[in-house]
Amino acid sequence: MISNIDDNVGKLMAKLQALDLDKETLVIFMNDNGGTAGVDLWNANMRGCKATSWFGGTRAISFWRWPGVLQPRTVDKLTGHVDLLPTLAELTGAKINAEHQERLDGISLVPLLTSSDTAWSDRMLFTHVGRWPTGKTADHKYSQCAVRWQQYQLVRSDTCSDPKCGGECRFLRQTIKGATKNFYSPSKGQFHYAVTPHGQWALYDVKQDPSQEKNLAKEHPQIVERMAAGYEQWWDDICENIE
């Protein structure tokens, strides 16, 4: 797969150059979630995979190339998929009407892309795997969810109360039963599909501990409280119109 992507990105770049569009085109290379079966071989020491809320299941790459406009460098600010729309709107001059602008969760990345000395919002970003049986939204509020803020990730990788749930909870129950093999993890299911203490948030410094081995929740209760409160507000906002 890596070879396939490398070959086809090369074809794309060669075509842009052949059409003399190389310097007129912004090329963005990014993925949507963590790895699948490959995480057992290598996942940059991160816990988690696709369809989990762990760091390795939600972190994504983002490479931006625009010769003559963007200078090569690394940006380490907290950003997410929600930032893509407002960024492209600003770059293209597209107008977002006031009603939709107010509802956007994202922030334009243009300041980060164009300047190496930019203040950035001290924000929180929220994720939820979002897979549950119809009509079971409330039961899965804390199933496979996470909050990012500064260097921290707050995680709840927990099951709902229904032992027959056909959602993602079934994979976590395999972990609880001691399985080493799980859907995207042929041999390290206990690591990548880890379950947090039932009914509790777990807190990790993912900058220092990408494997999320040391739960800091008891050491930093105020951070847990602040991030959990942010999640509660976010959940209420997105579930406002869900039955």
C-alpha positions in Angstrom: 0.0 0.0 0.0 2.8 2.4 0.8 4.4 1.7 -2.5 1.1 2.2 -4.3 0.5 5.5 -2.6 4.1 6.6 -3.3 3.8 5.7 -7.0 0.5 7.4 -7.5 1.5 10.6 -5.7 4.5 10.7 -7.9 2.3 10.4 -11.0 0.1 13.2 -9.7 3.1 15.5 -9.1 4.6 14.7 -12.4 1.3 15.5 -14.2 1.0 18.8 -12.5 4.6 19.7 -13.6 3.9 18.5 -17.1 0.8 20.8 -17.2 2.8 23.6 -15.8 0.4 23.7 -12.8 2.8 22.7 -10.1 3.3 26.2 -8.7 -0.4 27.0 -9.0 -1.7 24.0 -7.1 -2.0 23.4 -3.4 -1.5 19.7 -2.8 -2.7 18.3 0.5 -1.8 14.8 1.6 -3.7 13.5 4.7 -5.4 10.4 6.1 -8.7 10.1 7.9 -7.9 7.8 10.9 -5.3 5.5 12.4 -4.0 2.3 10.8 -5.6 -1.1 10.4 -3.9 -4.5 10.6 -0.5 -2.8 10.1 -0.6 -1.3 13.7 0.7 -4.6 15.0 3.9 -4.2 13.0 4.5 -0.4 13.5 2.4 2.5 14.8 5.0 4.9 16.0 4.6 3.5 19.5 1.0 4.8 19.6 -1.8 2.8 21.2 -4.9 2.3 19.1 -6.1 1.7 15.5 -9.0 2.6 13.2 -12.3 2.6 15.1 -10.8 3.2 18.5 -10.5 6.5 20.4 -6.9 6.0 21.4 -4.2 8.4 20.2 -3.0 5.9 17.5 -6.6 5.6 16.2 -7.3 9.3 15.8 -4.0 11.0 15.0 -3.6 11.9 11.3 -0.9 13.1 9.1 -1.2 16.4 7.2 1.3 17.5 4.5 0.7 20.8 2.6 2.7 21.7 -0.5 2.4 25.0 -2.5 5.7 26.1 -4.0 6.4 29.8 -3.6 3.6 30.3 -1.1 4.2 27.8 1.7 7.7 27.4 3.1 8.9 24.0 4.2 8.6 23.5 8.0 6.9 21.6 10.7 3.9 23.0 12.6 3.1 21.3 16.0 -0.2 23.2 16.9 -3.3 21.2 17.7 -5.4 21.1 14.5 -8.0 18.7 13.1 -10.2 17.8 10.2 -12.8 20.4 11.2 -10.2 23.1 10.1 -10.1 22.0 6.5 -13.3 23.8 5.3 -12.5 27.2 6.8 -8.9 27.0 5.5 -9.9 26.2 1.9 -12.6 28.9 2.0 -10.1 31.5 3.0 -7.5 30.4 0.5 -10.0 30.4 -2.4 -11.8 33.5 -1.3 -15.1 31.6 -0.8 -17.5 33.3 1.5 -19.2 31.4 4.3 -22.5 33.0 5.3 -22.9 34.2 8.9 -25.2 31.4 9.9 -22.9 28.7 8.8 -19.8 30.5 10.1 -21.3 30.6 13.6 -21.8 26.8 13.4 -18.3 25.9 12.3 -16.1 24.1 14.8 -13.0 24.6 12.7 -10.4 27.4 12.5 -8.7 28.5 9.3 -5.1 27.2 9.2 -3.9 30.0 6.9 -2.0 31.8 9.7 -0.2 28.6 10.6 0.6 27.8 7.0 1.9 31.2 6.1 3.8 32.3 9.3 6.2 30.6 11.6 5.4 33.0 14.5 1.7 32.7 15.0 -0.4 32.6 18.2 -2.9 29.8 18.2 -6.1 29.1 20.0 -5.8 27.1 23.3 -8.5 24.8 22.0 -10.0 21.4 22.7 -10.8 18.9 20.0 -13.3 16.1 20.4 -13.7 12.7 18.8 -16.1 9.8 19.0 -16.1 6.6 17.0 -19.8 7.2 16.5 -20.9 3.7 15.7 -23.9 2.4 17.7 -27.2 0.7 17.0 -30.1 3.0 15.9 -31.8 4.5 18.9 -28.9 3.8 21.3 -27.2 7.2 21.2 -27.4 8.0 24.9 -26.1 4.6 25.9 -22.9 5.2 23.9 -22.1 8.7 25.1 -18.9 7.5 26.7 -18.1 4.6 24.4 -15.0 5.2 22.4 -14.6 8.9 22.8 -11.7 11.3 23.5 -10.7 14.9 24.1 -7.4 16.6 23.0 -6.1 19.7 24.8 -2.5 20.9 24.8 -0.3 17.8 25.3 -3.1 15.7 26.9 -5.7 13.2 25.6 -8.6 12.3 27.8 -10.1 9.0 26.8 -13.0 6.7 27.6 -12.8 3.4 25.8 -15.7 1.7 27.5 -18.6 -0.5 26.7 -22.3 0.4 26.9 -24.6 -1.5 29.4 -26.1 -3.9 26.8 -24.0 -7.1 26.7 -25.6 -7.9 23.3 -24.7 -4.5 21.7 -23.9 -4.9 18.1 -21.9 -1.7 17.9 -18.1 -1.2 18.5 -18.6 -2.3 22.1 -18.4 -5.9 20.9 -14.7 -5.5 20.2 -14.0 -4.0 23.6 -15.8 -6.9 25.2 -13.3 -9.2 23.4 -10.5 -7.3 25.2 -12.3 -7.8 28.6 -12.5 -11.5 27.9 -8.7 -11.6 27.4 -8.6 -11.9 23.6 -5.2 -11.0 22.0 -6.7 -11.0 18.5 -9.2 -8.3 17.6 -10.7 -6.8 14.4 -7.7 -4.7 13.2 -5.1 -6.2 15.6 -4.2 -9.8 14.8 -1.9 -10.2 17.8 -1.9 -7.1 20.0 -5.6 -6.7 20.7 -5.1 -6.1 24.4 -2.9 -3.1 23.6 -4.7 -1.5 20.7 -8.2 -2.2 22.0 -7.5 -1.4 25.6 -10.5 -0.7 27.9 -10.4 2.2 30.3 -11.6 1.8 33.9 -15.3 1.4 33.8 -17.2 4.6 34.2 -14.0 6.7 34.4 -12.0 9.0 32.2 -8.3 8.2 31.6 -5.8 11.0 31.0 -2.5 10.7 29.2 0.3 13.1 28.2 0.6 11.9 24.6 3.6 14.0 23.9 5.7 12.1 26.4 3.7 8.9 26.4 2.2 8.1 23.0 1.7 4.5 24.0 -0.6 5.8 26.7 0.8 3.5 29.4 0.6 5.9 32.4 -2.9 7.1 33.4 -2.5 10.6 34.9 -6.2 11.0 35.9 -5.5 10.8 39.6 -2.5 13.1 39.5 -4.4 15.8 37.6 -8.1 15.8 38.6 -8.5 19.5 37.6 -7.4 18.8 34.1 -9.7 15.8 33.9 -12.6 18.0 35.2 -11.9 20.7 32.7 -11.6 18.4 29.7 -14.6 16.3 30.7 -16.7 19.5 31.0 -15.7 20.4 27.5 -16.8 17.0 26.2 -20.2 17.3 28.0 -20.8 20.6 26.2 -19.7 19.2 22.8 -21.9 16.1 23.2 -24.9 18.2 24.1 -24.3 20.4 21.0 -24.0 17.6 18.5 -26.9 15.5 20.0 -29.3 18.4 20.0 -31.2 17.1 17.0 -30.5 13.4 17.4 -33.4 11.1 18.5 
